[in-house]
Amino acid sequence: MQRRHWVALTALAASMLATPLAWSQGKEIRIAHIYSRTGPLEAYGKQTQTGLMMGLDYATGGTMTVNGRKIVVIEKDDQGKPDLGKSLLATAYSDDKVDLAIGPTSSGVALAMLPVAEEYRKILLVEPAVADSITGDKWNKYVFRTGRNSSQDAISNAVAMDKANTSVATLAQDYAFGRDGVKAFKDALHQAKIVHEEYLPQTTTDFTAGIQRVVDALKDKPGRKVIEVIWAGGTPPFNALAAQNLKQRFGIEVFTGGNILPAMASYKQFPGMEGATYYYFGIPKNPVNEALVASHYKQFKSPPDFFTAGGFSAAMAIVTALKKTGGDTGADKLIAAMEGMSFETPKGKMTFRKEDHQAMQSMYHFKVKVDPAFAWGVPELVHEIKPEEMQVPVRNKR
């Protein structure tokens, strides 16, 4: 009788010891994706969500599990509003019990969210918000970013135009994305000279006065004259710039970065326009990009876009990190795994820099070709600007 009682207690103790491990392995990995499902950056946000889900499917071999734990994505719409994004992230960490978060779309929203990640001591993977300050002076150790930052945008764009006897005017949006972008662009120029900075509200639809100020600053300058456009969402200024016929009238060229395909329809008005882009589906040659392009064509009958690749990259980073930790979602374990971690993306290999958790990645110097087969100006590759070719500054205070 005593022996049977002892055996029963031993079995119970063994089951109690085993239960937490089994429960941990079977527990969901809960991820919040906070993005602009509506608002001025809606198109960007929706692409990111599509890419994220495609990337999670690809990275997990179609199982949506890591180490036996099911990945569950909880979507939240920040509407491009900083206060709302901050509140949604706090709710996700506290009430929804998410293990980590991805997003947001807007730089302004991201800056509001950073302290929340630090308060709750949980990972926030920023994709695709761009402002340098996110991994700069506003950064904390719980923040990683797969999206490119303003410096990467700026340095790569400077490659295309930084030549002696060149006068440059910038035309940018008056918020974190635009101002950080211009600052980084100025810092990256060594030969060309900035002669004017024009900042306009995000909601601008009439560019007449702003363009006139830019033209007045450039038209009488000797040598090459260039307008560098740094714009995201809303109404882009390219149609308004094209209507001014600036190259013929004043010899003023327009330069810019890449964008989503609908926005690049206006690039057809600028054949030969140069710049640098984060992604265009026809440029990178690697198995991950091939998988993304094939999957997107299969599901949507169209190529993946700028921010679709970003969402896919975020998924690849998260799954790579979770595989390294054996499915452990603790922030300290993830930070240790992700610092210096390399992972494959549609753009090729990215690596999280240890100093600020910014993903080091290639950018692409392009020249626009007008091809009647495409509804947009096609960015043809001039040169892949690899991470080691860009001296991207560390701007945080770590």
N, C-alpha and C positions, 0 to 999 in steps of 0.2 A: 504494500500500500504506500509506504513511504517512498519506495523507489519510483513508483508510478507518479507520485506527486512531484518528486524532484525532476523527473523527465519532462513533465508538463510545464513546470516553471522554466526549465532550460529552453524548451521550445518557444515559450512565450517571450523570454528574454531575447532569443535569437531573432524572432520575428520583429520585435521592437527595434532592434539594432538595424535590421535590414530595411525596415519600412522607410526611414528618412531618405536613404540612398535611392531606393526605387522611386519614391515620390519625387525626389529631386530630378531624377533622370526623365521622369514622365511629365513633369510640370511644363506648362507652356512657356515659351519665350515670348514675352509680350513687348511689342515695339509700337510706339506711337509715331505716326507720320503726321506732322503738323505743317500744313502748306496752304498756299492760296488757291483753294478750290474755286473761290470767287474773288472778285476784286480786280485791281488794275493789272496784276501779274497772273491772272487765272490761266492763261495759255501755258505759261511756264510751269506752274504748279501741277497742272493735269499731266503734262508730259513727264514730270519727275515721278509722279505716282505710277504711271504706266511703266516707266523704266524700272522703278523699284520692284514692282511685282514680277516683271519679267526676269529681273536679275536674281531675285530670291529663288524663283523656280529653276533657273539655270544653275545657280551656285549649289543648290541642294539636290541636283539631279532629278528634279520634278517631285521630290518628296515633301518639301516645305518643312523638313525636320533637320535638326543638328543633334547628334548624339542621343537620338531617341526623343528629343523634345520638339514639340510642334511649334512652329513660328506662327504667331497671330499678330496681324497688323491692324492697329486701331487708327482710323483716319480722323483728323480734326481740321476744320477750316478756320484759318486765322484771318481771312478776308483782307490780308495785307495790313492789319491794324496791330501795332506794337503791344498795346495794353491787352488786347484779346489774346495774342500769341503767348504772352507771358502767363496769363491766367490759364490758358489751355494746357500749357506745359506743366504748371503746378498741379493741375487736376489730374493730368495723365500720370505723373509720378506718385501722387498721394492716393487718389481715389481709384484710378484704373490699375494701379500697381504695375505699371510698365517697367521693364528692366532697363530700357534705354529709349531714346527718341531720335528721330531723323527730321531734318527740316531746318529752317523754313525757307520760303522762296525769297522774301524781302530782307534786305540788309537791316533795315530799321527794326523789323520784327526780331531778327536774330539778335541784335544788340540788346533788346529788352529781355530776351530769353536766357542769355548767358548766365546771369546771376542765379537764376532758378536752378540750373544744372548744378552749380556749385553748392547751393543751399541744400539740395536733396542728395548730393554726392552720387549723381548718376550721369551716365554718358549722354552727351548730345552730339550727334554727328551732323554737322552743318552741310547741307546740300539744298539749293545751289547758291545761297546768299554769298555775295562777293566781297563786301567791304573789308579792307585790310585790317581794320580795328578789331574784327571778330577774332582773328588769330594774332592781333597786335595788342594794344594797350588795354583792351577790354577782355582779353582772353583769360581763361582759367584751365586747370589741368584736366577737367572733365570734357573739354571741348576738342573735337577733332573735325577736320573738314576735308571732304573729297572734292568739293567744288574748287575751281581755281579762285585765287584771290585777285584783288585789284592790281597788285604788283605784277603778277604773272600776266594778266591782261596787258598791262602797261608796257612791261619790258618787251614782250613779244611784238606789240604794235610799234614800239619805238624802233625795233630792228628794221621795219619797213620804211621808215622815214627819217631816221636820225643821220642826216647828212649836213655838211657845212652849207652855209648860205641858204638856209631854209627857215622861213618864218611860219609859226604855227599859232592858230587860234583854236581854242577848245570850245565845244558846244556840249553841255552836259546838263543832267537833271540836278535840281537843287535839293539833294538829300544825300544820305551816306554813300550810296553807290556812286553817284556822280562826283561828289567832292573827293572821296577817297581815290576814285579812279583818276581824276585829274592830278591829284598830288603825286600818286605813284608814277603817272606818266611823265610829269615834270622831272621827278627824281631820276627817271630812267634815261632822259635825253642828255646827251653830252655835247652835241654839235648844233643841232637845231635850236632855235630860240622861240620861247613862248612870248607872244606879243599881246595876247588878250585871252581872258577867261570869261565865258558867257554861261551863266547858270539860269535855267528856266524851270518853272514848276513842273512836277510830274504830269499834271493834267493839261499841259499846254497843247492847244490845237492850232493856234495862230502864231506862226513863227516869224512873221514879217519884221517886227521890231528887233528881235534877237538876231536874226540873220543880218539885218542892216548894220547892227553894231559890229558884228564879226567882219563883214565886208569892209566897213570903214577902217577897221584896224589893220586889214591886210592889203587892200587894193593898191596902195602906193609903195609897198615894200619891194625892194629889189630881190632878185633871185627867185627861188621856188617858194610858193605860197600854198599853205595847206590848212584845211579845217579838219580837226580830229573830233569825231562825233562819239560821245560816250552816252548811250541811251538804252534804256530797258523798259519794255512794256509801253502802255499808253499809245499815243500817236507819235510814231517816229518822225524825225524832221526831214527824211530823205526826199519825199515828194516835193516838199517846199524848197529844198536846196536845188533839186533838179529843175524846178520851174524858173529859178533865177539864172540858169545857164551861166554859172559862174566861171567855168573854165574858158569859155569862148569870150566872155565879156572882160574878165579880169585876170585870167590865167590862174585861177584859184582851184586847186584840187580838193577832193573830199576823200578822207581816209576813215576807216572805222574797224571795229572788231566783227566777229561773226554774230549770227543771230538765228532765230528760228526761221524755218523755210518761208512761211507767209510774209514775214518782215523782209526777207531777202528778195521778194518780188521787186521791191523798189531798187534793188542793186542793179537790175538790168538797165537802169537809166545811167549807170556809171561804168561802162565797159573799161576794163583795165584798172579799175580802182583796187588799191592794195590795202592790206590790213593783216591782222592775225586773228585766228579763231581758236576756240576751245575744242570744237568738234564739228565735223561735217561727215556724214555717213560714208561718202565715197573716198575719204582720205586714208584712214588707218587700215593697215593690212595685218590682221591677226585673227586667230580663231574666235576670240570673244566677240569682236565686232561682227564677224561673219554670222555668228549665232544670233546676235541682236538684230541685225538687218533681216535675216531669214525669218526670225520669229515675228518681227514687226510687219513684214510684208504678208506673212501668212494670216495674221490676225486683223490687220487694218488695210491691206492692199496698198500700202504706202511705205516710204522709208522712215526710219526713226529720225527724230529731230534732235536738236541741240541739247535740250534738257532731259530727253529720254535717256541719252547716254549717261548723263549725270546720275539719274536715279539708279540705273543699272550698276554704275560704279560704286554707289553707296551700298547697294546690296552685296556686291562682291567683297567689299571691305568688311562688312558686318559678319558675313558667313565665314570669311577667312579667319577673322578674330575669334569667333565662337568655336571654330574647329581647333584653334590653337589652345583655347582654354578648356576643351572637352565639354563645351556647352555651359560652362560656368559664366553667369552674367554679372558677377560682382564687379563693381567699378574698378577696384584695385587690380583684379586679375585681368580685366579688359585693357586697362591702361598699360600694364606691363606687356601684354601681348601686342598691342597696337603701336607702341612707340618704336619707330624704326622698321615697322612691318611693311613688307612689299606685297602687292596683290595685283592680279591681272584685271584689266578693265577693257571696255571697247577701244580705249585710247592706247592700250598697251599697259606696261607696268607703271604703277604708281607706288610711291613710298611715303609713309607718314614721317615727316621730319620730327625728330625727338624734341627739339627745342620749342616748337609751337604747334605741333600736331597738324601742320599744313601738309596736304598731299603734294609732293613734288611730281610733276607730270609734263609731258610734251605739250607744246602749242604749235600752231601751224600757220606759217606765213603764206598768204594766198594772194592771187590776182583774179579779179572777176572776169569770167568769160560769159558772153551772152550766147546761149544755146537755145534755139527755138523748141527743142524737145523738152525743156524744163520751164516751169512757170516762174522760176527765180533765177537771179544771177548766180552762176555756178562758181564757187570758190575753188579755183585750181591751185594745187599745191606748188608753192615755190620752194619752200624749205621747211622741214620738220625741225622745230627749235626744241632740242632735247633739254631735260632738266639741268644737266651740267653746263649748258650754254647760257643759262639765266642765273644771274647773281641775285636771287630773290632775298631781300633783307629780312632778318628776324626783327620784328617790331615789338615784341612783348617785353615784359620786365622780369622774366623768370630768373 
